[in-house]
Amino acid sequence: MKIRLDKFISSQLNLTRSDAKKSIKKGLVEVNNTIITDSGFLIESDVDSVFYNGQAVAYKRYRYIIINKPKGILSASNDKRRKTVVDLVPNDLSRPNLFPVGRLDKDTTGLLIITDDGDFAHKVISPKSMIEKAYIAELDGDINEEIIDVFSKGVVLHDGTPCAPAKLFRLEKNRARVVITEGKYHQIKRMFGTVNLGVNSLHRESIGRLKIPEGLNFGECVEISFTELESLCLYQFVHNQ
């Protein structure tokens, strides 16, 4: 695929288009061992050898990042006043147009995917994909078989909104694993609210078969390939087609 050199540099590195043009003009970019100072120079993105300031720049059409979201961070691309999950992405993984796939509440922790691939994000978020998202909930009361049954039949929220059937597994008296295939606003908290239970803490542990990598602490990120991400996260979607 042919692409302008400044667009290539900007899309692959954490640079604005303007900064990419300035870098090229300064002679910081080589294409096939030749310094190129023309920002509009066309390259074959997946063929030509490109170096920026002496470092190889490998072409990736999209980037996929797993983050273990901590409390107090917004699931958003940017915010003028508060820190977002995209702000936590280190410079070596960052690039323009990254966004979180779906949202976790500000006080909810756990697995979140950050990408710039809109089609992939839509598949993960869409209820039609039937991709299971599993959460661990700490509650302010006990869970009984009646509540498990209510969840399995599909909770109707206080405002009349119906939810798809959900799986509820009691881990301890007031601790449970909840598995849903939707992502309505504050859905799990609102679901428990219909049975008079408050959620003290909520942690997402998996999306499909994708889990937080071992040793990835709160606030840390790791890149994952599309092939691996698709096979884990979209396993249910692919095999339901």
VMD Tcl script that draws the C-alpha trace (Angstrom):
set ca {
  {0.00 0.00 0.00}
  {1.41 3.37 -1.06}
  {1.32 6.08 1.59}
  {2.85 9.53 2.06}
  {5.99 9.48 4.15}
  {4.72 12.06 6.67}
  {1.47 10.11 7.15}
  {3.42 6.89 7.62}
  {5.73 8.41 10.24}
  {2.84 10.08 12.07}
  {0.69 6.94 12.10}
  {3.45 4.62 13.31}
  {5.02 6.89 15.91}
  {3.62 9.13 18.61}
  {3.97 12.25 16.43}
  {1.55 14.78 15.00}
  {1.50 15.18 11.23}
  {3.19 18.57 11.67}
  {6.01 17.11 13.80}
  {6.45 14.29 11.30}
  {6.92 16.82 8.48}
  {9.46 18.78 10.52}
  {11.42 15.61 11.29}
  {11.50 14.63 7.63}
  {12.66 18.11 6.61}
  {15.48 17.87 9.17}
  {16.74 14.70 7.49}
  {15.82 12.34 10.33}
  {14.06 9.85 8.05}
  {15.66 7.30 5.71}
  {13.88 5.19 3.15}
  {15.84 2.25 1.75}
  {19.08 3.74 3.13}
  {18.45 7.15 1.53}
  {17.61 10.29 3.49}
  {14.28 11.69 2.29}
  {13.33 15.29 3.03}
  {10.12 15.38 0.99}
  {7.09 14.82 3.24}
  {4.96 13.83 0.24}
  {7.35 11.09 -0.85}
  {5.35 7.90 -1.49}
  {6.48 4.64 0.03}
  {5.25 1.05 -0.02}
  {4.32 0.76 3.66}
  {4.84 -2.99 3.91}
  {7.84 -3.22 1.55}
  {10.17 -0.24 1.94}
  {12.71 -0.02 4.77}
  {12.09 3.09 6.88}
  {14.31 4.42 9.66}
  {13.50 7.33 11.97}
  {16.44 8.88 13.78}
  {18.40 5.67 13.29}
  {15.62 3.35 14.52}
  {13.68 1.00 12.24}
  {9.98 1.76 11.89}
  {7.95 -1.40 11.27}
  {4.57 -0.85 9.66}
  {1.49 -1.76 11.67}
  {-1.84 -0.77 10.19}
  {-3.47 -0.94 13.61}
  {-2.23 -1.29 17.16}
  {-3.78 -3.46 19.86}
  {-2.94 -2.85 23.51}
  {-4.09 -4.57 26.69}
  {-4.24 -2.46 29.83}
  {-5.00 -3.48 33.39}
  {-7.14 -0.48 34.25}
  {-6.75 0.95 37.76}
  {-9.42 2.78 39.76}
  {-9.97 6.48 39.18}
  {-9.09 6.49 35.47}
  {-11.58 7.36 32.73}
  {-12.23 4.93 29.87}
  {-11.87 7.63 27.23}
  {-9.41 8.87 24.61}
  {-8.88 12.26 26.20}
  {-10.26 14.57 28.85}
  {-9.20 18.12 29.66}
  {-9.38 17.66 33.43}
  {-8.97 13.97 34.25}
  {-6.52 11.23 33.34}
  {-7.71 8.65 30.82}
  {-6.63 5.10 29.96}
  {-5.00 6.40 26.76}
  {-2.85 8.72 28.90}
  {-1.41 5.58 30.53}
  {-0.14 4.15 27.24}
  {3.69 4.49 27.19}
  {5.31 6.49 24.38}
  {6.73 3.43 22.65}
  {3.20 2.02 22.20}
  {1.32 5.28 21.70}
  {0.12 6.68 18.39}
  {-2.63 9.07 17.26}
  {-6.31 8.03 17.34}
  {-6.11 5.35 20.03}
  {-9.32 4.71 21.96}
  {-10.65 2.17 24.49}
  {-12.83 -0.66 23.23}
  {-15.97 -0.09 25.26}
  {-15.91 1.44 28.72}
  {-15.25 0.49 32.28}
  {-16.66 2.79 34.97}
  {-14.17 5.12 36.59}
  {-14.06 2.99 39.74}
  {-14.05 -0.36 37.88}
  {-10.72 -2.11 37.36}
  {-9.39 -4.78 35.05}
  {-9.08 -5.81 31.43}
  {-9.50 -3.18 28.74}
  {-8.37 -3.14 25.11}
  {-7.03 0.03 23.50}
  {-6.76 0.23 19.71}
  {-7.23 2.38 16.62}
  {-9.12 -0.36 14.73}
  {-12.77 0.69 14.63}
  {-14.07 -2.45 12.90}
  {-12.49 -4.72 15.50}
  {-13.85 -2.57 18.35}
  {-17.36 -2.72 16.92}
  {-17.28 -6.53 16.80}
  {-16.17 -6.75 20.42}
  {-18.76 -4.25 21.68}
  {-21.76 -5.38 19.64}
  {-24.24 -7.56 21.59}
  {-24.81 -9.45 18.32}
  {-21.31 -10.90 18.62}
  {-22.30 -12.63 21.89}
  {-18.78 -12.17 23.28}
  {-18.80 -12.90 27.00}
  {-17.29 -10.38 29.41}
  {-16.59 -11.74 32.90}
  {-16.42 -9.62 36.05}
  {-15.72 -10.23 39.72}
  {-18.13 -8.28 41.93}
  {-17.83 -7.60 45.65}
  {-21.30 -6.89 47.03}
  {-22.78 -5.36 50.17}
  {-25.02 -8.35 50.76}
  {-25.31 -12.09 50.20}
  {-26.06 -13.89 46.95}
  {-28.71 -16.62 46.91}
  {-30.14 -19.05 44.37}
  {-33.10 -16.76 43.69}
  {-30.78 -13.97 42.53}
  {-28.81 -16.40 40.35}
  {-32.09 -17.48 38.77}
  {-33.20 -13.89 38.14}
  {-29.93 -13.15 36.33}
  {-30.19 -16.31 34.23}
  {-33.64 -15.29 32.94}
  {-32.59 -11.73 32.07}
  {-32.86 -8.81 34.47}
  {-35.23 -5.93 33.73}
  {-33.65 -2.72 35.03}
  {-35.59 -0.21 37.13}
  {-36.17 2.01 34.07}
  {-37.70 -0.91 32.15}
  {-34.63 -1.75 30.07}
  {-34.36 -5.51 29.50}
  {-30.99 -7.23 29.79}
  {-29.97 -10.44 28.07}
  {-29.63 -13.53 30.28}
  {-26.47 -13.40 32.39}
  {-24.48 -16.03 34.24}
  {-23.95 -15.49 37.96}
  {-21.62 -17.72 39.96}
  {-21.37 -17.37 43.73}
  {-17.72 -17.43 44.84}
  {-18.34 -16.41 48.45}
  {-21.42 -15.15 50.28}
  {-20.98 -11.63 48.95}
  {-18.58 -12.24 46.07}
  {-19.55 -13.41 42.60}
  {-18.48 -13.83 38.99}
  {-20.87 -12.19 36.54}
  {-20.77 -12.99 32.82}
  {-22.63 -10.75 30.36}
  {-22.66 -10.26 26.59}
  {-23.76 -6.63 26.60}
  {-22.33 -3.35 27.82}
  {-25.13 -1.06 28.90}
  {-24.38 2.00 31.03}
  {-23.45 0.85 34.57}
  {-25.13 -2.42 33.64}
  {-23.84 -4.75 36.36}
  {-24.39 -2.22 39.13}
  {-27.92 -1.59 37.88}
  {-28.61 -5.32 37.57}
  {-27.65 -5.92 41.18}
  {-29.66 -2.86 42.14}
  {-32.84 -4.63 41.01}
  {-32.24 -7.26 43.73}
  {-31.30 -4.63 46.34}
  {-27.57 -5.32 46.31}
  {-24.91 -2.62 46.03}
  {-21.59 -3.22 44.27}
  {-18.60 -2.31 46.45}
  {-16.02 -3.17 43.78}
  {-15.99 -4.49 40.24}
  {-13.12 -6.02 38.27}
  {-13.24 -7.28 34.67}
  {-11.18 -10.42 34.35}
  {-11.84 -11.52 30.76}
  {-13.25 -10.72 27.31}
  {-13.98 -13.94 25.45}
  {-10.95 -16.10 26.24}
  {-8.68 -13.06 26.62}
  {-7.43 -12.48 30.16}
  {-5.05 -10.03 31.80}
  {-1.51 -11.33 31.22}
  {0.14 -12.68 34.34}
  {2.24 -10.04 36.07}
  {0.56 -7.05 34.35}
  {-0.02 -4.64 37.22}
  {-2.69 -1.96 37.47}
  {-1.93 0.86 35.04}
  {0.46 -1.21 32.93}
  {0.08 -1.96 29.21}
  {1.27 -4.62 26.81}
  {0.90 -4.90 23.04}
  {-0.75 -7.95 21.51}
  {-0.91 -9.08 17.89}
  {-4.19 -9.02 16.01}
  {-3.93 -12.74 15.28}
  {-3.63 -13.61 18.96}
  {-6.25 -11.08 20.02}
  {-8.74 -12.30 17.42}
  {-8.27 -15.95 18.34}
  {-8.87 -15.19 22.05}
  {-11.26 -12.27 22.15}
  {-13.36 -13.06 19.09}
  {-13.35 -16.83 19.49}
  {-17.06 -16.96 20.32}
  {-17.98 -14.49 17.56}
  {-16.03 -16.38 14.89}
  {-17.44 -19.75 15.92}
  {-21.01 -18.48 16.10}
  {-21.04 -17.47 12.42}
}
mol new
graphics top color blue
foreach p $ca { graphics top sphere $p radius 0.5 }
foreach p [lrange $ca 0 end-1] q [lrange $ca 1 end] { graphics top cylinder $p $q radius 0.2 }
display resetview
